[in-house]
Amino acid sequence: MRTVSRGLISNALRFSFSIPNILQLPISSVRTRSFGIRATKPKMGKNREEVGNDNVIKSHPRVNKLQQLMHIESSGGWEKCWEKGLTLWDIGQPTPIIVHLHQSGALPKGRALVPGCGTGYDVVAMASTERYVVGLEISDIAIKKAEEVTTVCKFQVSTYRDVEMQLSSSLPNAKFVSFLKADFFTWCPTELFDLIFDYTFFCAIEPEMRAAWAQKIKDFLKPDGELITLMFPISDHVGGPPYKVSVSDYEEVLQPMGFQAISIVDNKLAIGPRKGREKLGRWKRSVRHSLL
């Protein structure tokens, strides 16, 4: 996702998890989420089945390897992860709940931002003639892979509950998507956004960076814009990334920025080992704060 502080900030932007892999990356780098591109149904590899509880986050060999790499590489760690194929956050498909919200017309129209977009499945899934989506990434390799996503015409999204949703993404959607290599914490967009979607980004940054994250969310959103957070991993494990999160963790940094939760519900479309450990939060700034 990114690099934090030259070690803290820069890296902070680059994180993501893969459904199967629950891993989140290091501290000195916060990264993005990424999703590999595939025109066929994603495989339920053993990674998906292995990462099913909090102990896996602490003991999974690939998670440990990824975290070690991120701690050694104070800058450029995420790029190294891409080079070595340690993209444990990559689920190879769009996030099912985002596909559902898009197809049901429940997402705000206008300009949308996905920080730490990885290979960009969610960016493409959200894009339409009524919604222009920007994917922010810190890795050159991830950006190149994300750009390939716009050439994929069709891919399937499995909810892993014997139900499958199919998302058709015609080539023209490429006109409503862009990918930028930038650090979330230092980037200054030329236009504000109507929607920001955060998933496996908040949990990728060190907890002390969360207040800065909230400030940037406020800075990037229009006064009447909406923030959607897919909160994960809701657990009690120690250390990270991924760092454990809770509803109160989001409230602690968002409420001082004037955000109030419109709704917070369990994610019924969570995949595999993430079931029961994700909540979907929708946030907007209060009228008083939005006028400041």
C-alpha positions in Angstrom: 0.0 0.0 0.0 2.4 2.7 0.8 5.3 4.0 2.7 4.8 5.5 6.0 6.9 8.4 7.1 9.4 7.9 4.6 9.0 4.9 6.6 5.8 5.6 8.2 3.8 7.6 5.7 5.1 6.5 2.4 4.5 3.0 3.3 1.3 3.5 4.9 -0.5 3.6 1.8 0.1 0.3 0.4 -1.8 -2.3 2.1 -4.3 -5.0 1.4 -5.4 -8.4 2.2 -6.5 -11.3 0.4 -9.5 -13.0 1.5 -7.7 -16.1 2.0 -4.8 -14.5 3.5 -5.8 -12.1 6.0 -2.4 -10.7 6.1 -1.8 -7.2 6.3 1.4 -5.7 6.0 3.9 -3.9 7.9 4.0 -1.1 9.8 6.4 1.1 8.2 4.4 0.8 5.1 0.8 1.1 4.8 -0.5 -0.3 1.7 -3.2 -0.8 -0.6 -5.5 -3.5 -1.4 -5.2 -5.3 -4.5 -7.0 -7.9 -6.4 -5.5 -9.9 -9.2 -7.4 -10.2 -12.4 -9.0 -13.2 -13.6 -11.7 -13.8 -16.2 -12.8 -17.0 -14.5 -14.1 -18.0 -11.1 -11.3 -17.5 -8.5 -9.9 -20.6 -7.2 -10.5 -21.6 -3.6 -6.9 -22.2 -2.9 -5.7 -23.5 0.4 -4.8 -20.0 1.5 -8.5 -19.2 1.7 -9.1 -22.1 3.9 -6.0 -21.8 6.1 -6.7 -18.3 7.3 -9.8 -18.8 9.3 -9.0 -17.5 12.8 -6.9 -15.0 14.7 -4.2 -17.6 15.3 -3.5 -17.8 11.6 -2.7 -14.1 11.5 0.0 -14.7 14.0 1.3 -18.1 12.8 0.7 -18.4 9.1 4.1 -18.9 7.4 3.4 -16.6 4.5 2.0 -14.0 6.8 5.2 -14.1 8.9 7.3 -13.9 5.8 5.4 -10.9 4.5 5.6 -9.1 7.8 9.3 -9.8 8.1 9.9 -8.4 4.6 7.9 -5.3 5.4 9.8 -4.6 8.6 13.1 -5.0 6.9 12.2 -2.8 4.0 11.4 0.5 5.6 10.6 1.9 2.2 9.7 0.0 -0.9 8.5 -3.0 1.1 5.2 -3.2 -0.8 7.0 -3.2 -4.1 9.2 -6.1 -2.9 6.0 -8.0 -1.9 4.7 -7.6 -5.4 8.0 -8.7 -6.9 8.1 -11.8 -4.7 4.4 -12.6 -5.2 3.7 -12.1 -1.5 0.3 -10.5 -2.3 -1.6 -12.3 0.3 -4.3 -9.7 0.4 -5.2 -10.3 -3.3 -8.5 -12.2 -3.5 -8.6 -12.3 -7.3 -12.1 -10.8 -7.6 -14.1 -7.7 -6.5 -15.4 -7.6 -2.9 -18.9 -9.2 -3.0 -20.5 -6.6 -0.9 -19.3 -3.8 -3.2 -20.7 -5.7 -6.2 -24.0 -6.0 -4.4 -24.2 -2.3 -3.5 -23.3 -1.3 -7.0 -25.8 -3.6 -8.6 -28.5 -2.5 -6.2 -27.9 1.2 -6.8 -26.8 1.7 -3.2 -23.6 3.5 -3.9 -23.3 7.3 -4.2 -22.8 8.6 -7.8 -20.1 11.0 -8.8 -16.4 10.6 -8.1 -15.2 7.8 -5.9 -11.8 6.9 -4.4 -10.3 3.5 -3.4 -7.1 4.0 -1.4 -4.7 1.1 -1.6 -6.6 -0.3 -4.5 -4.1 -3.0 -5.4 -4.9 -4.6 -8.7 -8.1 -2.7 -8.8 -11.0 -5.2 -8.9 -13.2 -3.0 -6.7 -12.3 0.1 -8.8 -13.5 -1.5 -11.9 -16.5 -3.1 -10.2 -17.7 0.3 -9.0 -17.2 2.2 -12.2 -20.1 3.2 -14.4 -21.3 6.1 -16.5 -22.6 7.7 -13.3 -19.5 7.0 -11.2 -15.8 7.8 -12.0 -13.5 5.8 -9.8 -9.9 6.6 -8.9 -7.6 3.8 -7.5 -4.7 5.0 -5.5 -1.6 2.7 -5.2 2.0 3.0 -4.2 3.4 0.1 -6.2 4.4 0.3 -9.8 3.8 -3.4 -10.3 0.3 -3.1 -8.8 -0.6 -0.1 -11.0 0.4 -2.0 -14.1 -1.7 -5.0 -13.0 -4.6 -2.6 -12.2 -4.5 -1.1 -15.6 -5.0 -4.6 -17.1 -8.2 -4.9 -15.1 -9.9 -2.5 -17.5 -9.4 -5.0 -20.3 -11.3 -7.7 -18.5 -14.9 -7.9 -19.9 -16.3 -10.4 -17.5 -15.5 -12.1 -14.2 -17.4 -13.9 -11.5 -17.7 -13.1 -7.9 -18.2 -16.0 -5.6 -19.7 -15.4 -2.2 -18.6 -18.9 -1.1 -22.1 -19.7 0.0 -23.2 -21.7 -3.0 -24.3 -18.4 -4.6 -22.5 -16.7 -7.4 -22.9 -13.2 -8.7 -21.6 -12.3 -12.1 -20.3 -8.8 -12.9 -20.1 -7.7 -16.5 -17.6 -5.0 -17.1 -17.6 -3.8 -20.7 -14.5 -2.2 -22.2 -16.1 1.3 -22.2 -15.9 1.3 -18.4 -12.2 2.0 -18.8 -13.3 5.6 -19.5 -14.6 5.8 -15.9 -11.5 4.5 -14.2 -8.0 5.8 -13.5 -5.1 4.5 -11.4 -2.6 6.8 -9.7 0.7 6.0 -8.0 0.7 8.2 -4.9 1.0 8.2 -1.2 -2.4 8.6 0.5 -0.9 10.7 3.2 0.8 13.2 1.0 -1.4 13.2 -2.1 -3.4 16.3 -2.9 -6.3 15.6 -5.4 -7.4 18.3 -7.7 -11.1 17.4 -7.2 -12.9 16.2 -4.1 -14.9 12.9 -3.9 -18.5 11.9 -3.4 -17.5 8.5 -2.1 -14.4 6.9 -0.5 -14.3 3.1 0.0 -11.8 1.7 2.6 -11.1 -2.0 3.0 -8.0 -3.5 4.4 -6.3 -0.1 4.3 -7.2 1.2 7.8 -6.0 -2.0 9.3 -2.7 -1.8 7.4 -1.5 1.4 8.9 0.0 1.6 12.3 -2.7 2.6 14.9 -0.9 5.9 15.6 -1.5 6.8 11.9 -5.2 6.5 12.1 -5.9 10.1 13.1 -4.0 11.2 10.1 -6.0 8.8 8.0 -9.3 10.3 9.3 -8.0 13.9 8.5 -7.2 12.8 4.9 -10.6 11.3 4.6 -12.2 14.5 5.6 -9.9 16.5 3.3 -10.7 14.3 0.3 -14.5 14.1 0.7 -17.0 16.7 -0.4 -19.0 18.1 2.5 -21.9 15.8 1.7 -19.8 12.9 0.6 -19.9 9.4 2.1 -17.3 7.1 3.5 -17.8 3.4 3.4 -15.6 1.3 5.6 -15.5 -2.5 5.5 -14.1 -3.1 8.9 -11.7 -6.0 9.1 -10.2 -7.8 11.0 -12.5 -7.4 14.0 -10.6 -9.6 16.4 -8.4 -9.5 19.5 -5.0 -10.6 18.0 -1.9 -8.6 19.0 0.4 -6.8 16.5 0.2 -6.5 12.8 -0.3 -5.7 10.2 -3.0 -6.5 9.8 -3.8 -4.6 13.0 -7.0 -5.5 14.8 -9.9 -3.1 14.4 -13.2 -2.4 16.2 -16.1 -0.1 15.6 -14.8 2.1 18.4 -11.4 2.4 16.7 -13.2 4.1 13.7 -15.4 6.2 15.9 -12.4 7.4 17.9 -10.8 9.1 14.9 -13.8 9.8 12.7 -16.1 11.5 15.2 -13.6 14.4 15.9 -13.7 15.0 12.1 -17.5 15.4 12.3 -18.4 12.0 10.9 -21.3 10.0 12.3 -22.3 6.5 11.3 -25.4 6.2 9.2 -25.3 2.4 9.7 -23.0 -0.3 10.9 -24.0 -3.9 10.1 -22.4 -7.3 9.8 -21.1 -8.0 6.3 -23.4 -10.9 5.3 -21.4 -11.3 2.1 -18.0 -11.7 3.8 -15.9 -14.4 2.2 -14.7 -17.6 3.8 -12.5 -17.0 6.9 -13.7 -13.4 7.2 -17.2 -14.3 8.0 -18.2 -12.9 11.4 -15.2 -10.7 11.5 -16.3 -7.9 9.2 -18.8 -5.0 9.6 -19.9 -2.6 6.9 -19.9 1.0 8.1 -21.4 4.0 6.2 -20.4 7.5 7.5 -21.3 11.1 6.7 -20.3 14.3 8.3 -22.9 16.2 10.3 -24.5 19.2 8.8 -22.7 21.5 11.3 -19.2 20.1 10.5 -19.8 19.9 6.8 -20.3 23.7 6.7 -17.0 24.4 8.5 
